[in-house]
Amino acid sequence: MVILDGTVVNVALPSIQRDLGFSPSGLAWVVNIYLVPFGGLLLLSGRLGDLVGRKRVFVAGLALFTVASFLCGVAQDPAVLLASRFVQGVGGAVTSAGTLGMVVTLFPEPKERAKAIGVYSFVQSAGGSLGLLAGGVLTQAISWHWIFFVNVPIGIAAALAAVRVLAPERGAGLGRGTDAVGALLVTSALMLGVYTIVGTAGHGWTSPHTLGLGAAALALLAAFVVRQARAAHPLLPLRVFRSRDVTGAMGIQALMVAGMFSFQFLCVLYLQKVLGFDETHTGLGLFPVSLAIGALSLGLAPGLIARFGPRTVLLPGLALITAGLAALSRVPADGSYAVDVLPALLPLGIGFGLGMPSLATLAMSGATPQDSGIASGMFNTMQQIGSAFGLAALSTLAASHTHTLLGDGASTAEALTSGYRLAFRIGAGLVALALVLAATLLRGAASPRPVSARPAPATADEPQPRQPAR
């Protein structure tokens, strides 16, 4: 539900603009204002789950997200919708930050954990693609309001299930990791960084606005690292980065997501503006990606990871994504979906279905039960940074190239297609770089390292949580 909400709005934007009177520049913030708090609060939310209990944080985030979704659905003017979308982003970050940490803790054995991470990766990855289909169907069949209303019953059911199913846990306690200064620094740095990236479409990459805010975000992030090295109880213990597999997986994921998630946005534009697809047919056209991700994440990938190790499975996954993006970089202005688009979508879906569970396994391989929330928050943060950077950079380059060709007298279809082809080529290059890093940086572990489900002995100020039923 949370991941889907990042894309479900895209195909409904024209309807929202007509009904609420958004300006063209203001309309982009219906999407961006959700991404800024979502990307900025993941790290803090993940650490709070470690300290006060991941179940508590998860349920609180679900409640906030559900209420904000209802407010988005009843919005009748731009200000109310934007404010509600911001709160939605906060709830989404709080909800999703620790979910991977809960998976790792609940499934300590490598084979079981590989299956669970496969399900997690499928739900997370397919949510982005399914959002396009759901947004088109709901907007055309009812109205754009229902892309938000549909979250309300789902959110209530998920919260009730979480209260009933998940075992309570006390966490380590705020005194064992409370760092208010560190929390302020990292949240400010990440929110400012995401804001800077998504704002490049209006200001450009070399403008004083972008360079100044980008430098400020980097300075805040550097101050946060210094603070964590010196704090008695750091928000982000730097020991999390001692594993080369963990740090490598974080960087590789950002590159992979930058290429892969931007493809969804650009492919939607190609299908609609060049091939003339409507919202529903656009969603159906991208549905094979979700099917391929599901087939691999839920079926083949967990068994392969448990048998051969995540690095061995990751490499062909990245190679397939690179091949799919390279194939899209050859689409013509008078192209056909069956001939030019579908053959590229299949390797993209298969590659992502292999790559995402592998990266999640690697990223969590060094996490202890006490640090699984912050590791999960880091993993999701890198995904958001990668997707925001990739979307902003590639869409800006595509638009600039298209504008140049239109000035030279090219037809609209040819200019648009040439811009999309350039972006797909750059996306393929980013994923190819991720493939090189994976082949040279990651270790060849045979299987993911077990994480003990048994917590450390309780101390006087740290009650031992009850073990979850298996």
N, C-alpha and C positions, 0 to 999 in steps of 0.2 A: 504493500500500500504506500509506504513512504517513498520508495524508489520510483514507483509508477507515477507518483504525483509530480516528480521532476520533469516528466515528459508529456503527461496527459494533457497539460495546458497548451502545448505547442500548436496542435491542430485546431484548437478552439479560439486562438487569439483573434482571428478576423471577426468572429461573432462577438467576443468580448469587446472589441474595439467599437463595433457598430452599436451595441447596447449601452455601453457606459461612456462613450465619447472620448476614449483615450487618444492622445496625440501619437504619431508614429514613434517618436522617441520615448514617450512614456510607456508605450505598450511593451517594450522590451523588459521593463522592470517588473512586469507581472511574473516573468520567469526569474529575473536576476535577484529580486528582493527575497526570494525563497532560498537561493543558493548562498547568499552572503552569510546569514546566520547558520545555515546548515553546515557549510564548510568551516566556519569559524568556531563552532561550539563542540565539534565532534571529540576533540582531544580532551577538553575539560570534562565533557559528559562521560567519556570512557573512564577517566580517573575517578570521578565521583561514584561510578558503579563499583569500583574496587573498594572505595572507602566506606560507603554507606549501604552497599548491597545492590547488585545489578538488577534484581527483581524490582526493588523499589524505584530505581531510576527508570527502568523500562516501562513500568505501569504509569508512572507520572508523565513520562513523555507521550505515551499513547493517549492519555486523557487530554493533555494539552493539544496534541495534533488533531484529535477528534473534534474538540470544541472549536478550534481555529478553522477546520474544514467546514463546519456548519456556518460559521460567520462569513467565510468566503462565498458559500452558496447563496446566502441571503443578501450579499452586498449589492447596493444599488448605485454606488458612485465609486470613482477610481480610488479615492483616499481610503475608504473602508476596505476595499479589496486588497490594496497594497499593504495596509496595516495587518490585515488578517493573514496574508501570505507570509509576512515576516514572522508572525507568531507560529504559523505552520512550519516554517523552517526551523525555528527553535525546537518545537516539539519533535520534528523529524530527526534532528541531531541527537536529542536526548534519548529517543526511542532506539535508534539504530546503532549508536556508538558502541554499546557493550554486547550486542547480540552475538557476534563472533566469539567474544570471550566466554559467553554462556555456553556456546556449542563446544568449545574446547574443554571447558570444565566438566560438562555433563557427559562427554564421551572421551574418556582418557585413553582407551585402547586405539592403536593406530588404524586398524581396519574399520572399526566403528566410526572413528573420527573422520576418516576419509569419506565415508558415506554421508555423514552429517554435513560436512563441509560441501560436498557435492550438492545436496539439497539446498543449503544456504546460498551457494553460488548460483544455482539455477534460479531461485526466487529473486535474488538480487539482480542478476543479469537480464532475465526475461522481463522483469518489471519495466525496464526502460523501453523495450520493444512493444510490450503489451499496452503500455500507456498510449502509444500512438493509435493503436486499433481501438482501444476503449474510448479515447478522447473523440475520435471521429464518429464512432457509432452513437455515443451518448449525445454529442452535440447535434448530429443530424436527426436522430430519432426523437429527442426530447428538447433539451436546451443545454447551453454551456454550464448552467448552474448545477446540473447533475454530475458533472465531473468532480465536484466537491461533495455534494450530498451523499454520493455512493460510499464515501469514506466513513460516514457516521455509523451505520450498522456494522461495518467491518471493524472499525476501531473499538466499538463497545464489545463485540464478540471476542476480539483478541484480548482485550483487557480482562474480561471475565475468565477466559481460558488461562491467561497468565496467572491470575490470582489463585485459580484452582489447581493448576498443574505444576507450576514452578515451586520448588522448595524455598522457604524463607532463608535468608542469609543476612548476617549482621554486618559483614564487611570488616575491614581492618580498623575502622574508626577514623574520624576526621583528624584526630591528633596525630595520626601516623602518616599523613600525606597532605595536610592542609598547607597550601602555599598560596596565600591570597595574591601576593605580588606576582608570582609566576603565572597564576591563573589570569590575572589582568593582562600581563605582557603577551602570553601566547594567544589569548582570545582576541586581543586587539590586533596582533600581527596577522593572524589568519583571516579575520574578517576584513581588515584593510587590504590584505593581499588579494582575496577573492573579489572584493569591490573594485580594486584597481584593474584586475584582469577582465572582468565582465564589462567595465567601462571603456575599454579600449576601442570598442566599436564606434563610440561617439567622439572620443578624444584622440585616437591614434596611439601607436606604440611609442613614438618619439616625442610626444607633446610634453610640456612642463608638468601638466597634471599627472600623466601616467608615470613619468620618471620620478617626480617628487614623491608621490604616494608610494610607488614601488620601493624607493630608497627608505622611506619611513617604515614600511612593513618589514624590510630586511633588517633594519636597525633594531626594531622591536624584537624580532626573532633572535637576533644575536644576543641581545640583552637577556632574553629568556634562557638561552643555552648557558650563559655565564651564571645566571641565577640558579639554574638547576645543578650546576657543578658545585655550588657553594652552599646551597640550602641544606639544613639538617633533615628536613622532611620534604624532598622535592616532589612537585606535581608529576614530573616525568623523570623517573630514575634513568640516568644515562646508561645503566647496565643493560637496558633493553636493546641498545645498539651494538653490543659487543659481538653478537653473532653476525658473520658476514652474510649468511643466508637471509637473515631478517632484514638487515639494511639494504641488501641487494634487491630483495623482493619488493620493498617499498618503492625504490626508484624505478625498477622495471615496470611495476604496476602503473606508475604515473605515466610513463611513456606509452604503454599499451593502451591505457584508457584514453589518453589524449588522441590517439589515432582512431580507436574503435568507437568511442562515444560521439565524436564529431561526425563520424560517418552517418549516424542516424539522422542528424539534423540536415546534413548536406544531401543525403539520398532522398529525404522527404522533399526537399526543394526541387531536386531533379525530377522526381516523379510527378510533382504537382505543376511546376512552372514550365517544364520542357515536354514531358509526356502527357500532361493534361489530366492526371488522376485527381479524383475528388478525395475527401478526407477518409471515407471508409475504405476505398480501394487502395489508398496509400498505406493504411494500417494493415490491410490484408497482404499487400505486396511485400511488406517487411516481416510478416509473420513467419516465413520459413526460417529466419534467423532464430526466433524464439524456439521453434520446434527443434532445430539442430542443437541449440544450447541445452534444451531440456534432455534430449536423447543422450548427449554426452555427459552432462553434469550428473544426471540421475542414474545413468546406466554404466557406461564404459569407464569414464574417468576415475571414479573412486576405486575400482578394482585395479586399474593400471597404476594409480598412485600408491596403493598399498603394496603392490608387487614390485614395481620398478623404482619408486621414489618420485617425488614431485618434480625434481629438475629434469629427469628423463622425459616426463610427460609434457612439461612446459615447452620444451624446445620445438617439437613439431607443431604445438598449438600456435606459438608465435609465428612460425614459418607459414602456416595456413592463413593467419590473419594478414600477414604481409602480402601473400599471393592474392587474397581477396580484394584488398585495397588497390593493389596494382592493376587488377582486372577492371575495377571501377574507374581507374584513371584513363581508360580507353573508351568510355561510353561516348557515342556520337549524338549529335543534336537531333537526328532523326532515328534514334534508337528504338529498340523493342525490349520490353520487359523480359520476355522469355529468352531472348538471345543475348542481351547485353547486361541485364541486371541480375536475374536469378542465378546464373552460373557463378557470379561473384559472391552472392549472399551465402551460399552453402558453405564454402570454406571459411567465411567469416564466422558463421555460427558454430561450426565444428571446432575451429581454432579457439574461439572464446570459451566454448564448453570444456575444452581441455586446459586452457591456460588459467582461467579464473580460479578453479579449485586448487590447482597446483600452487599458484601464488598465495592464496589464503593459507594453505598448509605451511608453506615456507615462512610466511610472515608471522605465523603463530608458533613456529617450531621452538623458539627460545623462551616462550612466555610461561611463567609460573602461574599457579592459580591466583596468587596475590597481584600479579601484574597483567592478567589476561585482558582486563577491561581497557587499560591504557594501550596495550598492543592492538586491540580491536579498534580503538579510537584512532590510532595512528594509521592503521590500514585503510579505514574509511576516509580519513582526512586526505591521504595521498590520492585516493580515487577521486575525491571532489576537486582537489587542486589540479590533477591531471585533466579531468573532464572540462573544468572551467578554462584552463589555459588552452587546451586543444581546440575547444569550440570557438573561443575568442580569436585565437591566432588564425586558424584555418578559415573560418567564415570571413574574417577581415581580409585575408589575402585573396580569397575567392571573389569577394565583392570589389576589391581594388582592381583585380585583373579584368573582371567583367566591365567595369566602368571605363577602363582604358580601351578595350576592344570596341565598346559602343561608340566612343569618341572617334575611333578610326573607321567607323562605318559598318561594322559587323552587324549581322542580324541579332535580334534579342536572344533567340534560341541558341545560336552559335556562341555568343558572348557569355551567356549564363553557363552553358555546358563547358566551355573552356575554363571558366573560373572554377567550376566544381572539379574538373579533371586535375587542375593544379593542386587543389586542396587534397584530393585523394592521393596524389603522388607524394606530397609532403607527409601525409598520415602514414603511408606505407614506409617512408623513410624513418619515421619515429619508431614504428614497431620493429623495423629491421635493426635499428640501434638497440632496442630492448633485447632482441634475439642475440646480438653480439655480446651484450653485457651478461645475459643469462648463461651463454656458453663459456664465458671466460671468468666471470666473477663468482657464480654460485658453486658450491661444493656438490659433489655427486653422492649425497646421502642416499642410502638404499631405501629408507622408509622414514616417515615422520617420527620424531622422538615422542614417546609417550609423555603425557602430562599427568602426574598423579592426581587422582580425584580426591585423595585424602589430604585435607588441609593441614597446615602446620599446627603443632600443639597450641592450644589456647593459652593465653596469658591472662593475668588478672584483669587487664583492661581490654581484652580481645576475646569475647566469648566465641566458642567453637560453633560454627553453623551446623545445622542438621543436614545429614547427607541426603541428596535427592534419591527418590525411589527409581530403581532401574527396571 
